[in-house]
Amino acid sequence: MTGRRPRLLDLCCGAGGAAHGYRLAGWHVTGVDLVAQPNYCGDAFVQADALEYLAEHGRSFDAIHASWPCETFANVTGATGDRTAHPDLVTPGRPLLVASGRPWVIENVPEAPIRADYLLCGSMFGLNVRRHRAFETSWTGPQLTPPCWHHRDLVPFDHSRERAYADAMGCTWMTNKEARKAIPPAYTHHIGTDLIDALTTRTREETAA
């Protein structure tokens, strides 16, 4: 990695809430999404099927982040719609991530069938939003973050105040619709820093071997 930013593949990237955080942590980020993302804030974008792209190109990156769709797992979907109308990419996606041989991260809602190696909330980072997300990672390490602080000034998600919520998350470049599915960049800034440390450790171990 000497002389260049490590390369991260950002699957199901949306407009780039995760990408912005990873870039702040020092990554070169390539996003992949089935739908065109004109506001994507990463370094490069590919419109493609995320599973197919991962299977074909995953090994060409230093690490992989997958924000698989959460609707099939989210409690709010069960309350307002049909979970079966949404795809489960966690199940077919995890073995592809493992097969890539690269460090990886899966991000989803806490109720998804993933291991919460990191469980993050906006209030942990001084953001005035309550937005819990779980992150399963291929490496282990301590989650050195303060606990949630759900004080009364937190901005709740409200369709009538979506712009305020998006701005409070730090996703100021997105439309309201894009921000609904985004995560605060602070989450992946934190994880991306840990991921660089994990990648550096792995490189040293491979060199020593």
Secondary structure as a PSIPRED ss2 file (coil, helix, strand):
# PSIPRED VFORMAT (PSIPRED V4.0)

   1 M C   1.000  0.000  0.000
   2 T C   1.000  0.000  0.000
   3 G C   1.000  0.000  0.000
   4 R C   1.000  0.000  0.000
   5 R C   1.000  0.000  0.000
   6 P C   1.000  0.000  0.000
   7 R E   0.000  0.000  1.000
   8 L E   0.000  0.000  1.000
   9 L E   0.000  0.000  1.000
  10 D E   0.000  0.000  1.000
  11 L E   0.000  0.000  1.000
  12 C C   1.000  0.000  0.000
  13 C C   1.000  0.000  0.000
  14 G C   1.000  0.000  0.000
  15 A C   1.000  0.000  0.000
  16 G C   1.000  0.000  0.000
  17 G H   0.000  1.000  0.000
  18 A H   0.000  1.000  0.000
  19 A H   0.000  1.000  0.000
  20 H H   0.000  1.000  0.000
  21 G H   0.000  1.000  0.000
  22 Y H   0.000  1.000  0.000
  23 R H   0.000  1.000  0.000
  24 L H   0.000  1.000  0.000
  25 A C   1.000  0.000  0.000
  26 G C   1.000  0.000  0.000
  27 W C   1.000  0.000  0.000
  28 H E   0.000  0.000  1.000
  29 V E   0.000  0.000  1.000
  30 T E   0.000  0.000  1.000
  31 G E   0.000  0.000  1.000
  32 V E   0.000  0.000  1.000
  33 D E   0.000  0.000  1.000
  34 L C   1.000  0.000  0.000
  35 V C   1.000  0.000  0.000
  36 A C   1.000  0.000  0.000
  37 Q C   1.000  0.000  0.000
  38 P C   1.000  0.000  0.000
  39 N C   1.000  0.000  0.000
  40 Y C   1.000  0.000  0.000
  41 C C   1.000  0.000  0.000
  42 G C   1.000  0.000  0.000
  43 D C   1.000  0.000  0.000
  44 A E   0.000  0.000  1.000
  45 F E   0.000  0.000  1.000
  46 V E   0.000  0.000  1.000
  47 Q E   0.000  0.000  1.000
  48 A C   1.000  0.000  0.000
  49 D C   1.000  0.000  0.000
  50 A H   0.000  1.000  0.000
  51 L H   0.000  1.000  0.000
  52 E H   0.000  1.000  0.000
  53 Y H   0.000  1.000  0.000
  54 L H   0.000  1.000  0.000
  55 A H   0.000  1.000  0.000
  56 E H   0.000  1.000  0.000
  57 H H   0.000  1.000  0.000
  58 G H   0.000  1.000  0.000
  59 R H   0.000  1.000  0.000
  60 S H   0.000  1.000  0.000
  61 F C   1.000  0.000  0.000
  62 D C   1.000  0.000  0.000
  63 A E   0.000  0.000  1.000
  64 I E   0.000  0.000  1.000
  65 H E   0.000  0.000  1.000
  66 A E   0.000  0.000  1.000
  67 S C   1.000  0.000  0.000
  68 W C   1.000  0.000  0.000
  69 P C   1.000  0.000  0.000
  70 C C   1.000  0.000  0.000
  71 E C   1.000  0.000  0.000
  72 T C   1.000  0.000  0.000
  73 F C   1.000  0.000  0.000
  74 A C   1.000  0.000  0.000
  75 N H   0.000  1.000  0.000
  76 V H   0.000  1.000  0.000
  77 T H   0.000  1.000  0.000
  78 G H   0.000  1.000  0.000
  79 A H   0.000  1.000  0.000
  80 T H   0.000  1.000  0.000
  81 G C   1.000  0.000  0.000
  82 D C   1.000  0.000  0.000
  83 R H   0.000  1.000  0.000
  84 T H   0.000  1.000  0.000
  85 A H   0.000  1.000  0.000
  86 H C   1.000  0.000  0.000
  87 P C   1.000  0.000  0.000
  88 D C   1.000  0.000  0.000
  89 L C   1.000  0.000  0.000
  90 V H   0.000  1.000  0.000
  91 T H   0.000  1.000  0.000
  92 P H   0.000  1.000  0.000
  93 G H   0.000  1.000  0.000
  94 R H   0.000  1.000  0.000
  95 P H   0.000  1.000  0.000
  96 L H   0.000  1.000  0.000
  97 L H   0.000  1.000  0.000
  98 V H   0.000  1.000  0.000
  99 A H   0.000  1.000  0.000
 100 S H   0.000  1.000  0.000
 101 G C   1.000  0.000  0.000
 102 R C   1.000  0.000  0.000
 103 P C   1.000  0.000  0.000
 104 W E   0.000  0.000  1.000
 105 V E   0.000  0.000  1.000
 106 I E   0.000  0.000  1.000
 107 E E   0.000  0.000  1.000
 108 N E   0.000  0.000  1.000
 109 V C   1.000  0.000  0.000
 110 P C   1.000  0.000  0.000
 111 E C   1.000  0.000  0.000
 112 A C   1.000  0.000  0.000
 113 P C   1.000  0.000  0.000
 114 I C   1.000  0.000  0.000
 115 R C   1.000  0.000  0.000
 116 A C   1.000  0.000  0.000
 117 D C   1.000  0.000  0.000
 118 Y E   0.000  0.000  1.000
 119 L E   0.000  0.000  1.000
 120 L E   0.000  0.000  1.000
 121 C C   1.000  0.000  0.000
 122 G H   0.000  1.000  0.000
 123 S H   0.000  1.000  0.000
 124 M H   0.000  1.000  0.000
 125 F H   0.000  1.000  0.000
 126 G C   1.000  0.000  0.000
 127 L C   1.000  0.000  0.000
 128 N C   1.000  0.000  0.000
 129 V E   0.000  0.000  1.000
 130 R C   1.000  0.000  0.000
 131 R C   1.000  0.000  0.000
 132 H C   1.000  0.000  0.000
 133 R E   0.000  0.000  1.000
 134 A E   0.000  0.000  1.000
 135 F E   0.000  0.000  1.000
 136 E E   0.000  0.000  1.000
 137 T E   0.000  0.000  1.000
 138 S C   1.000  0.000  0.000
 139 W C   1.000  0.000  0.000
 140 T C   1.000  0.000  0.000
 141 G C   1.000  0.000  0.000
 142 P C   1.000  0.000  0.000
 143 Q C   1.000  0.000  0.000
 144 L C   1.000  0.000  0.000
 145 T C   1.000  0.000  0.000
 146 P C   1.000  0.000  0.000
 147 P C   1.000  0.000  0.000
 148 C C   1.000  0.000  0.000
 149 W C   1.000  0.000  0.000
 150 H C   1.000  0.000  0.000
 151 H C   1.000  0.000  0.000
 152 R C   1.000  0.000  0.000
 153 D C   1.000  0.000  0.000
 154 L C   1.000  0.000  0.000
 155 V E   0.000  0.000  1.000
 156 P C   1.000  0.000  0.000
 157 F C   1.000  0.000  0.000
 158 D C   1.000  0.000  0.000
 159 H H   0.000  1.000  0.000
 160 S H   0.000  1.000  0.000
 161 R H   0.000  1.000  0.000
 162 E H   0.000  1.000  0.000
 163 R H   0.000  1.000  0.000
 164 A H   0.000  1.000  0.000
 165 Y H   0.000  1.000  0.000
 166 A H   0.000  1.000  0.000
 167 D H   0.000  1.000  0.000
 168 A H   0.000  1.000  0.000
 169 M H   0.000  1.000  0.000
 170 G C   1.000  0.000  0.000
 171 C C   1.000  0.000  0.000
 172 T C   1.000  0.000  0.000
 173 W C   1.000  0.000  0.000
 174 M C   1.000  0.000  0.000
 175 T C   1.000  0.000  0.000
 176 N H   0.000  1.000  0.000
 177 K H   0.000  1.000  0.000
 178 E H   0.000  1.000  0.000
 179 A H   0.000  1.000  0.000
 180 R H   0.000  1.000  0.000
 181 K C   1.000  0.000  0.000
 182 A C   1.000  0.000  0.000
 183 I C   1.000  0.000  0.000
 184 P C   1.000  0.000  0.000
 185 P H   0.000  1.000  0.000
 186 A H   0.000  1.000  0.000
 187 Y H   0.000  1.000  0.000
 188 T H   0.000  1.000  0.000
 189 H H   0.000  1.000  0.000
 190 H H   0.000  1.000  0.000
 191 I H   0.000  1.000  0.000
 192 G H   0.000  1.000  0.000
 193 T H   0.000  1.000  0.000
 194 D H   0.000  1.000  0.000
 195 L H   0.000  1.000  0.000
 196 I H   0.000  1.000  0.000
 197 D H   0.000  1.000  0.000
 198 A H   0.000  1.000  0.000
 199 L H   0.000  1.000  0.000
 200 T H   0.000  1.000  0.000
 201 T H   0.000  1.000  0.000
 202 R H   0.000  1.000  0.000
 203 T H   0.000  1.000  0.000
 204 R H   0.000  1.000  0.000
 205 E H   0.000  1.000  0.000
 206 E H   0.000  1.000  0.000
 207 T H   0.000  1.000  0.000
 208 A H   0.000  1.000  0.000
 209 A C   1.000  0.000  0.000
